[in-house]
């Protein structure tokens, strides 16, 4: 998993392998699909698409 993330240009420095498992790409829903369903349900309106530059968990 570490090598897969690194191959996509994502630098990962976990405190443990368990913490790294929480960041597995498969652990997240497709944000575009979630936004589309939310908008179709009338709960929100899309106005911008943001791209994260970094994430710090702790």
mmCIF file of the N, C-alpha and C atoms, coordinates in Angstrom:
data_MODEL
# 
_entry.id   MODEL 
# 
loop_
_atom_site.group_PDB 
_atom_site.id 
_atom_site.type_symbol 
_atom_site.label_atom_id 
_atom_site.label_alt_id 
_atom_site.label_comp_id 
_atom_site.label_asym_id 
_atom_site.label_entity_id 
_atom_site.label_seq_id 
_atom_site.pdbx_PDB_ins_code 
_atom_site.Cartn_x 
_atom_site.Cartn_y 
_atom_site.Cartn_z 
_atom_site.occupancy 
_atom_site.B_iso_or_equiv 
_atom_site.pdbx_formal_charge 
_atom_site.auth_seq_id 
_atom_site.auth_comp_id 
_atom_site.auth_asym_id 
_atom_site.auth_atom_id 
_atom_site.pdbx_PDB_model_num 
ATOM 1   N N  . UNK A 1 1  ? 0.824   -1.175 0.000  1.00 0.00 ? 1  UNK A N  1 
ATOM 2   C CA . UNK A 1 1  ? 0.000   0.000  0.000  1.00 0.00 ? 1  UNK A CA 1 
ATOM 3   C C  . UNK A 1 1  ? 0.880   1.256  0.000  1.00 0.00 ? 1  UNK A C  1 
ATOM 4   N N  . UNK A 1 2  ? 1.919   1.257  0.784  1.00 0.00 ? 2  UNK A N  1 
ATOM 5   C CA . UNK A 1 2  ? 2.832   2.398  0.852  1.00 0.00 ? 2  UNK A CA 1 
ATOM 6   C C  . UNK A 1 2  ? 3.414   2.692  -0.523 1.00 0.00 ? 2  UNK A C  1 
ATOM 7   N N  . UNK A 1 3  ? 3.857   1.646  -1.207 1.00 0.00 ? 3  UNK A N  1 
ATOM 8   C CA . UNK A 1 3  ? 4.449   1.824  -2.537 1.00 0.00 ? 3  UNK A CA 1 
ATOM 9   C C  . UNK A 1 3  ? 3.428   2.338  -3.548 1.00 0.00 ? 3  UNK A C  1 
ATOM 10  N N  . UNK A 1 4  ? 2.178   1.873  -3.432 1.00 0.00 ? 4  UNK A N  1 
ATOM 11  C CA . UNK A 1 4  ? 1.128   2.319  -4.344 1.00 0.00 ? 4  UNK A CA 1 
ATOM 12  C C  . UNK A 1 4  ? 0.874   3.817  -4.174 1.00 0.00 ? 4  UNK A C  1 
ATOM 13  N N  . UNK A 1 5  ? 0.783   4.270  -2.937 1.00 0.00 ? 5  UNK A N  1 
ATOM 14  C CA . UNK A 1 5  ? 0.561   5.693  -2.686 1.00 0.00 ? 5  UNK A CA 1 
ATOM 15  C C  . UNK A 1 5  ? 1.748   6.521  -3.172 1.00 0.00 ? 5  UNK A C  1 
ATOM 16  N N  . UNK A 1 6  ? 2.940   6.063  -2.875 1.00 0.00 ? 6  UNK A N  1 
ATOM 17  C CA . UNK A 1 6  ? 4.150   6.769  -3.306 1.00 0.00 ? 6  UNK A CA 1 
ATOM 18  C C  . UNK A 1 6  ? 4.229   6.853  -4.835 1.00 0.00 ? 6  UNK A C  1 
ATOM 19  N N  . UNK A 1 7  ? 3.768   5.802  -5.532 1.00 0.00 ? 7  UNK A N  1 
ATOM 20  C CA . UNK A 1 7  ? 3.822   5.812  -6.996 1.00 0.00 ? 7  UNK A CA 1 
ATOM 21  C C  . UNK A 1 7  ? 2.884   6.850  -7.599 1.00 0.00 ? 7  UNK A C  1 
ATOM 22  N N  . UNK A 1 8  ? 1.896   7.294  -6.808 1.00 0.00 ? 8  UNK A N  1 
ATOM 23  C CA . UNK A 1 8  ? 0.969   8.344  -7.247 1.00 0.00 ? 8  UNK A CA 1 
ATOM 24  C C  . UNK A 1 8  ? 1.418   9.716  -6.771 1.00 0.00 ? 8  UNK A C  1 
ATOM 25  N N  . UNK A 1 9  ? 2.647   9.796  -6.240 1.00 0.00 ? 9  UNK A N  1 
ATOM 26  C CA . UNK A 1 9  ? 3.174   11.074 -5.783 1.00 0.00 ? 9  UNK A CA 1 
ATOM 27  C C  . UNK A 1 9  ? 2.675   11.485 -4.415 1.00 0.00 ? 9  UNK A C  1 
ATOM 28  N N  . UNK A 1 10 ? 2.150   10.526 -3.646 1.00 0.00 ? 10 UNK A N  1 
ATOM 29  C CA . UNK A 1 10 ? 1.631   10.813 -2.310 1.00 0.00 ? 10 UNK A CA 1 
ATOM 30  C C  . UNK A 1 10 ? 2.671   10.369 -1.288 1.00 0.00 ? 10 UNK A C  1 
ATOM 31  N N  . UNK A 1 11 ? 3.227   11.334 -0.573 1.00 0.00 ? 11 UNK A N  1 
ATOM 32  C CA . UNK A 1 11 ? 4.225   11.030 0.455  1.00 0.00 ? 11 UNK A CA 1 
ATOM 33  C C  . UNK A 1 11 ? 3.500   10.602 1.722  1.00 0.00 ? 11 UNK A C  1 
ATOM 34  N N  . UNK A 1 12 ? 3.844   9.430  2.234  1.00 0.00 ? 12 UNK A N  1 
ATOM 35  C CA . UNK A 1 12 ? 3.178   8.881  3.412  1.00 0.00 ? 12 UNK A CA 1 
ATOM 36  C C  . UNK A 1 12 ? 4.215   8.603  4.478  1.00 0.00 ? 12 UNK A C  1 
ATOM 37  N N  . UNK A 1 13 ? 3.968   9.127  5.675  1.00 0.00 ? 13 UNK A N  1 
ATOM 38  C CA . UNK A 1 13 ? 4.866   8.896  6.809  1.00 0.00 ? 13 UNK A CA 1 
ATOM 39  C C  . UNK A 1 13 ? 4.034   8.480  8.018  1.00 0.00 ? 13 UNK A C  1 
ATOM 40  N N  . UNK A 1 14 ? 3.488   7.241  7.998  1.00 0.00 ? 14 UNK A N  1 
ATOM 41  C CA . UNK A 1 14 ? 2.600   6.817  9.087  1.00 0.00 ? 14 UNK A CA 1 
ATOM 42  C C  . UNK A 1 14 ? 3.375   6.494  10.361 1.00 0.00 ? 14 UNK A C  1 
ATOM 43  N N  . UNK A 1 15 ? 2.682   6.659  11.491 1.00 0.00 ? 15 UNK A N  1 
ATOM 44  C CA . UNK A 1 15 ? 3.280   6.255  12.763 1.00 0.00 ? 15 UNK A CA 1 
ATOM 45  C C  . UNK A 1 15 ? 3.237   4.746  12.916 1.00 0.00 ? 15 UNK A C  1 
ATOM 46  N N  . UNK A 1 16 ? 2.268   4.100  12.232 1.00 0.00 ? 16 UNK A N  1 
ATOM 47  C CA . UNK A 1 16 ? 2.140   2.649  12.301 1.00 0.00 ? 16 UNK A CA 1 
ATOM 48  C C  . UNK A 1 16 ? 1.510   2.149  11.009 1.00 0.00 ? 16 UNK A C  1 
ATOM 49  N N  . UNK A 1 17 ? 1.600   0.832  10.792 1.00 0.00 ? 17 UNK A N  1 
ATOM 50  C CA . UNK A 1 17 ? 0.978   0.244  9.604  1.00 0.00 ? 17 UNK A CA 1 
ATOM 51  C C  . UNK A 1 17 ? -0.544  0.300  9.720  1.00 0.00 ? 17 UNK A C  1 
ATOM 52  N N  . UNK A 1 18 ? -1.062  0.274  10.943 1.00 0.00 ? 18 UNK A N  1 
ATOM 53  C CA . UNK A 1 18 ? -2.512  0.384  11.131 1.00 0.00 ? 18 UNK A CA 1 
ATOM 54  C C  . UNK A 1 18 ? -2.996  1.762  10.670 1.00 0.00 ? 18 UNK A C  1 
ATOM 55  N N  . UNK A 1 19 ? -2.243  2.800  11.007 1.00 0.00 ? 19 UNK A N  1 
ATOM 56  C CA . UNK A 1 19 ? -2.599  4.152  10.576 1.00 0.00 ? 19 UNK A CA 1 
ATOM 57  C C  . UNK A 1 19 ? -2.556  4.247  9.053  1.00 0.00 ? 19 UNK A C  1 
ATOM 58  N N  . UNK A 1 20 ? -1.603  3.586  8.435  1.00 0.00 ? 20 UNK A N  1 
ATOM 59  C CA . UNK A 1 20 ? -1.501  3.593  6.974  1.00 0.00 ? 20 UNK A CA 1 
ATOM 60  C C  . UNK A 1 20 ? -2.704  2.900  6.348  1.00 0.00 ? 20 UNK A C  1 
ATOM 61  N N  . UNK A 1 21 ? -3.181  1.823  6.965  1.00 0.00 ? 21 UNK A N  1 
ATOM 62  C CA . UNK A 1 21 ? -4.337  1.097  6.431  1.00 0.00 ? 21 UNK A CA 1 
ATOM 63  C C  . UNK A 1 21 ? -5.572  1.984  6.390  1.00 0.00 ? 21 UNK A C  1 
ATOM 64  N N  . UNK A 1 22 ? -5.690  2.926  7.329  1.00 0.00 ? 22 UNK A N  1 
ATOM 65  C CA . UNK A 1 22 ? -6.828  3.846  7.348  1.00 0.00 ? 22 UNK A CA 1 
ATOM 66  C C  . UNK A 1 22 ? -6.803  4.801  6.159  1.00 0.00 ? 22 UNK A C  1 
ATOM 67  N N  . UNK A 1 23 ? -5.658  4.974  5.537  1.00 0.00 ? 23 UNK A N  1 
ATOM 68  C CA . UNK A 1 23 ? -5.514  5.890  4.411  1.00 0.00 ? 23 UNK A CA 1 
ATOM 69  C C  . UNK A 1 23 ? -5.537  5.183  3.065  1.00 0.00 ? 23 UNK A C  1 
ATOM 70  N N  . UNK A 1 24 ? -5.897  3.919  3.058  1.00 0.00 ? 24 UNK A N  1 
ATOM 71  C CA . UNK A 1 24 ? -5.958  3.163  1.814  1.00 0.00 ? 24 UNK A CA 1 
ATOM 72  C C  . UNK A 1 24 ? -6.959  3.816  0.864  1.00 0.00 ? 24 UNK A C  1 
ATOM 73  N N  . UNK A 1 25 ? -6.611  3.978  -0.407 1.00 0.00 ? 25 UNK A N  1 
ATOM 74  C CA . UNK A 1 25 ? -7.527  4.608  -1.356 1.00 0.00 ? 25 UNK A CA 1 
ATOM 75  C C  . UNK A 1 25 ? -8.906  3.947  -1.386 1.00 0.00 ? 25 UNK A C  1 
ATOM 76  N N  . UNK A 1 26 ? -8.979  2.659  -1.177 1.00 0.00 ? 26 UNK A N  1 
ATOM 77  C CA . UNK A 1 26 ? -10.256 1.957  -1.175 1.00 0.00 ? 26 UNK A CA 1 
ATOM 78  C C  . UNK A 1 26 ? -11.131 2.267  0.031  1.00 0.00 ? 26 UNK A C  1 
ATOM 79  N N  . UNK A 1 27 ? -10.564 2.949  1.027  1.00 0.00 ? 27 UNK A N  1 
ATOM 80  C CA . UNK A 1 27 ? -11.326 3.275  2.240  1.00 0.00 ? 27 UNK A CA 1 
ATOM 81  C C  . UNK A 1 27 ? -12.207 4.499  2.044  1.00 0.00 ? 27 UNK A C  1 
ATOM 82  N N  . UNK A 1 28 ? -12.071 5.171  0.925  1.00 0.00 ? 28 UNK A N  1 
ATOM 83  C CA . UNK A 1 28 ? -12.813 6.404  0.677  1.00 0.00 ? 28 UNK A CA 1 
ATOM 84  C C  . UNK A 1 28 ? -13.819 6.228  -0.451 1.00 0.00 ? 28 UNK A C  1 
ATOM 85  N N  . UNK A 1 29 ? -14.927 6.938  -0.354 1.00 0.00 ? 29 UNK A N  1 
ATOM 86  C CA . UNK A 1 29 ? -15.917 6.948  -1.429 1.00 0.00 ? 29 UNK A CA 1 
ATOM 87  C C  . UNK A 1 29 ? -15.440 7.904  -2.525 1.00 0.00 ? 29 UNK A C  1 
ATOM 88  N N  . UNK A 1 30 ? -15.911 7.700  -3.741 1.00 0.00 ? 30 UNK A N  1 
ATOM 89  C CA . UNK A 1 30 ? -15.606 8.588  -4.858 1.00 0.00 ? 30 UNK A CA 1 
ATOM 90  C C  . UNK A 1 30 ? -16.297 9.929  -4.606 1.00 0.00 ? 30 UNK A C  1 
ATOM 91  N N  . UNK A 1 31 ? -15.523 10.985 -4.410 1.00 0.00 ? 31 UNK A N  1 
ATOM 92  C CA . UNK A 1 31 ? -16.077 12.288 -4.047 1.00 0.00 ? 31 UNK A CA 1 
ATOM 93  C C  . UNK A 1 31 ? -17.001 12.830 -5.130 1.00 0.00 ? 31 UNK A C  1 
ATOM 94  N N  . UNK A 1 32 ? -16.720 12.545 -6.389 1.00 0.00 ? 32 UNK A N  1 
ATOM 95  C CA . UNK A 1 32 ? -17.592 13.008 -7.472 1.00 0.00 ? 32 UNK A CA 1 
ATOM 96  C C  . UNK A 1 32 ? -18.960 12.337 -7.399 1.00 0.00 ? 32 UNK A C  1 
ATOM 97  N N  . UNK A 1 33 ? -18.979 11.045 -7.081 1.00 0.00 ? 33 UNK A N  1 
ATOM 98  C CA . UNK A 1 33 ? -20.244 10.322 -6.961 1.00 0.00 ? 33 UNK A CA 1 
ATOM 99  C C  . UNK A 1 33 ? -21.048 10.837 -5.764 1.00 0.00 ? 33 UNK A C  1 
ATOM 100 N N  . UNK A 1 34 ? -20.373 11.087 -4.653 1.00 0.00 ? 34 UNK A N  1 
ATOM 101 C CA . UNK A 1 34 ? -21.054 11.597 -3.461 1.00 0.00 ? 34 UNK A CA 1 
ATOM 102 C C  . UNK A 1 34 ? -21.637 12.980 -3.746 1.00 0.00 ? 34 UNK A C  1 
ATOM 103 N N  . UNK A 1 35 ? -20.875 13.838 -4.410 1.00 0.00 ? 35 UNK A N  1 
ATOM 104 C CA . UNK A 1 35 ? -21.363 15.181 -4.738 1.00 0.00 ? 35 UNK A CA 1 
ATOM 105 C C  . UNK A 1 35 ? -22.557 15.112 -5.684 1.00 0.00 ? 35 UNK A C  1 
ATOM 106 N N  . UNK A 1 36 ? -22.512 14.224 -6.665 1.00 0.00 ? 36 UNK A N  1 
ATOM 107 C CA . UNK A 1 36 ? -23.608 14.095 -7.630 1.00 0.00 ? 36 UNK A CA 1 
ATOM 108 C C  . UNK A 1 36 ? -24.891 13.629 -6.943 1.00 0.00 ? 36 UNK A C  1 
ATOM 109 N N  . UNK A 1 37 ? -24.782 12.641 -6.068 1.00 0.00 ? 37 UNK A N  1 
ATOM 110 C CA . UNK A 1 37 ? -25.957 12.133 -5.361 1.00 0.00 ? 37 UNK A CA 1 
ATOM 111 C C  . UNK A 1 37 ? -26.515 13.194 -4.419 1.00 0.00 ? 37 UNK A C  1 
ATOM 112 N N  . UNK A 1 38 ? -25.635 13.901 -3.731 1.00 0.00 ? 38 UNK A N  1 
ATOM 113 C CA . UNK A 1 38 ? -26.066 14.955 -2.810 1.00 0.00 ? 38 UNK A CA 1 
ATOM 114 C C  . UNK A 1 38 ? -26.801 16.059 -3.558 1.00 0.00 ? 38 UNK A C  1 
ATOM 115 N N  . UNK A 1 39 ? -26.269 16.436 -4.712 1.00 0.00 ? 39 UNK A N  1 
ATOM 116 C CA . UNK A 1 39 ? -26.909 17.473 -5.512 1.00 0.00 ? 39 UNK A CA 1 
ATOM 117 C C  . UNK A 1 39 ? -28.250 16.984 -6.079 1.00 0.00 ? 39 UNK A C  1 
ATOM 118 N N  . UNK A 1 40 ? -28.290 15.756 -6.564 1.00 0.00 ? 40 UNK A N  1 
ATOM 119 C CA . UNK A 1 40 ? -29.517 15.195 -7.127 1.00 0.00 ? 40 UNK A CA 1 
ATOM 120 C C  . UNK A 1 40 ? -30.619 15.076 -6.070 1.00 0.00 ? 40 UNK A C  1 
ATOM 121 N N  . UNK A 1 41 ? -30.223 14.867 -4.823 1.00 0.00 ? 41 UNK A N  1 
ATOM 122 C CA . UNK A 1 41 ? -31.198 14.753 -3.740 1.00 0.00 ? 41 UNK A CA 1 
ATOM 123 C C  . UNK A 1 41 ? -31.677 16.121 -3.261 1.00 0.00 ? 41 UNK A C  1 
ATOM 124 N N  . UNK A 1 42 ? -31.092 17.193 -3.802 1.00 0.00 ? 42 UNK A N  1 
ATOM 125 C CA . UNK A 1 42 ? -31.498 18.537 -3.416 1.00 0.00 ? 42 UNK A CA 1 
ATOM 126 C C  . UNK A 1 42 ? -30.936 18.992 -2.083 1.00 0.00 ? 42 UNK A C  1 
ATOM 127 N N  . UNK A 1 43 ? -29.903 18.323 -1.607 1.00 0.00 ? 43 UNK A N  1 
ATOM 128 C CA . UNK A 1 43 ? -29.314 18.670 -0.320 1.00 0.00 ? 43 UNK A CA 1 
ATOM 129 C C  . UNK A 1 43 ? -28.261 19.765 -0.426 1.00 0.00 ? 43 UNK A C  1 
ATOM 130 N N  . UNK A 1 44 ? -27.682 19.913 -1.607 1.00 0.00 ? 44 UNK A N  1 
ATOM 131 C CA . UNK A 1 44 ? -26.609 20.891 -1.789 1.00 0.00 ? 44 UNK A CA 1 
ATOM 132 C C  . UNK A 1 44 ? -26.465 21.203 -3.268 1.00 0.00 ? 44 UNK A C  1 
ATOM 133 N N  . UNK A 1 45 ? -25.699 22.241 -3.546 1.00 0.00 ? 45 UNK A N  1 
ATOM 134 C CA . UNK A 1 45 ? -25.405 22.620 -4.924 1.00 0.00 ? 45 UNK A CA 1 
ATOM 135 C C  . UNK A 1 45 ? -23.887 22.757 -5.048 1.00 0.00 ? 45 UNK A C  1 
ATOM 136 N N  . UNK A 1 46 ? -23.329 22.136 -6.068 1.00 0.00 ? 46 UNK A N  1 
ATOM 137 C CA . UNK A 1 46 ? -21.877 22.225 -6.280 1.00 0.00 ? 46 UNK A CA 1 
ATOM 138 C C  . UNK A 1 46 ? -21.516 23.614 -6.798 1.00 0.00 ? 46 UNK A C  1 
ATOM 139 N N  . UNK A 1 47 ? -20.510 24.216 -6.182 1.00 0.00 ? 47 UNK A N  1 
ATOM 140 C CA . UNK A 1 47 ? -20.074 25.544 -6.617 1.00 0.00 ? 47 UNK A CA 1 
ATOM 141 C C  . UNK A 1 47 ? -18.573 25.592 -6.905 1.00 0.00 ? 47 UNK A C  1 
ATOM 142 N N  . UNK A 1 48 ? -17.808 24.634 -6.405 1.00 0.00 ? 48 UNK A N  1 
ATOM 143 C CA . UNK A 1 48 ? -16.359 24.627 -6.629 1.00 0.00 ? 48 UNK A CA 1 
ATOM 144 C C  . UNK A 1 48 ? -15.823 23.209 -6.410 1.00 0.00 ? 48 UNK A C  1 
ATOM 145 N N  . UNK A 1 49 ? -14.676 22.943 -6.998 1.00 0.00 ? 49 UNK A N  1 
ATOM 146 C CA . UNK A 1 49 ? -13.978 21.683 -6.758 1.00 0.00 ? 49 UNK A CA 1 
ATOM 147 C C  . UNK A 1 49 ? -12.610 22.033 -6.204 1.00 0.00 ? 49 UNK A C  1 
ATOM 148 N N  . UNK A 1 50 ? -12.328 21.535 -5.010 1.00 0.00 ? 50 UNK A N  1 
ATOM 149 C CA . UNK A 1 50 ? -11.075 21.824 -4.342 1.00 0.00 ? 50 UNK A CA 1 
ATOM 150 C C  . UNK A 1 50 ? -10.136 20.649 -4.439 1.00 0.00 ? 50 UNK A C  1 
ATOM 151 N N  . UNK A 1 51 ? -8.853  20.907 -4.418 1.00 0.00 ? 51 UNK A N  1 
ATOM 152 C CA . UNK A 1 51 ? -7.838  19.880 -4.463 1.00 0.00 ? 51 UNK A CA 1 
ATOM 153 C C  . UNK A 1 51 ? -6.951  20.040 -3.227 1.00 0.00 ? 51 UNK A C  1 
ATOM 154 N N  . UNK A 1 52 ? -6.885  19.020 -2.372 1.00 0.00 ? 52 UNK A N  1 
ATOM 155 C CA . UNK A 1 52 ? -6.069  19.142 -1.159 1.00 0.00 ? 52 UNK A CA 1 
ATOM 156 C C  . UNK A 1 52 ? -4.576  19.199 -1.500 1.00 0.00 ? 52 UNK A C  1 
ATOM 157 N N  . UNK A 1 53 ? -3.860  20.021 -0.770 1.00 0.00 ? 53 UNK A N  1 
ATOM 158 C CA . UNK A 1 53 ? -2.417  20.116 -0.950 1.00 0.00 ? 53 UNK A CA 1 
ATOM 159 C C  . UNK A 1 53 ? -1.682  19.252 0.064  1.00 0.00 ? 53 UNK A C  1 
ATOM 160 N N  . UNK A 1 54 ? -2.331  18.977 1.173  1.00 0.00 ? 54 UNK A N  1 
ATOM 161 C CA . UNK A 1 54 ? -1.711  18.148 2.200  1.00 0.00 ? 54 UNK A CA 1 
ATOM 162 C C  . UNK A 1 54 ? -2.708  17.813 3.287  1.00 0.00 ? 54 UNK A C  1 
ATOM 163 N N  . UNK A 1 55 ? -2.415  16.746 4.001  1.00 0.00 ? 55 UNK A N  1 
ATOM 164 C CA . UNK A 1 55 ? -3.268  16.307 5.098  1.00 0.00 ? 55 UNK A CA 1 
ATOM 165 C C  . UNK A 1 55 ? -2.360  15.927 6.249  1.00 0.00 ? 55 UNK A C  1 
ATOM 166 N N  . UNK A 1 56 ? -2.706  16.420 7.436  1.00 0.00 ? 56 UNK A N  1 
ATOM 167 C CA . UNK A 1 56 ? -1.980  16.047 8.647  1.00 0.00 ? 56 UNK A CA 1 
ATOM 168 C C  . UNK A 1 56 ? -3.002  15.480 9.615  1.00 0.00 ? 56 UNK A C  1 
ATOM 169 N N  . UNK A 1 57 ? -2.783  14.261 10.049 1.00 0.00 ? 57 UNK A N  1 
ATOM 170 C CA . UNK A 1 57 ? -3.680  13.636 11.018 1.00 0.00 ? 57 UNK A CA 1 
ATOM 171 C C  . UNK A 1 57 ? -2.900  13.435 12.305 1.00 0.00 ? 57 UNK A C  1 
ATOM 172 N N  . UNK A 1 58 ? -3.602  13.535 13.382 1.00 0.00 ? 58 UNK A N  1 
ATOM 173 C CA . UNK A 1 58 ? -2.868  13.294 14.625 1.00 0.00 ? 58 UNK A CA 1 
ATOM 174 C C  . UNK A 1 58 ? -3.728  13.312 15.824 1.00 0.00 ? 58 UNK A C  1 
# 
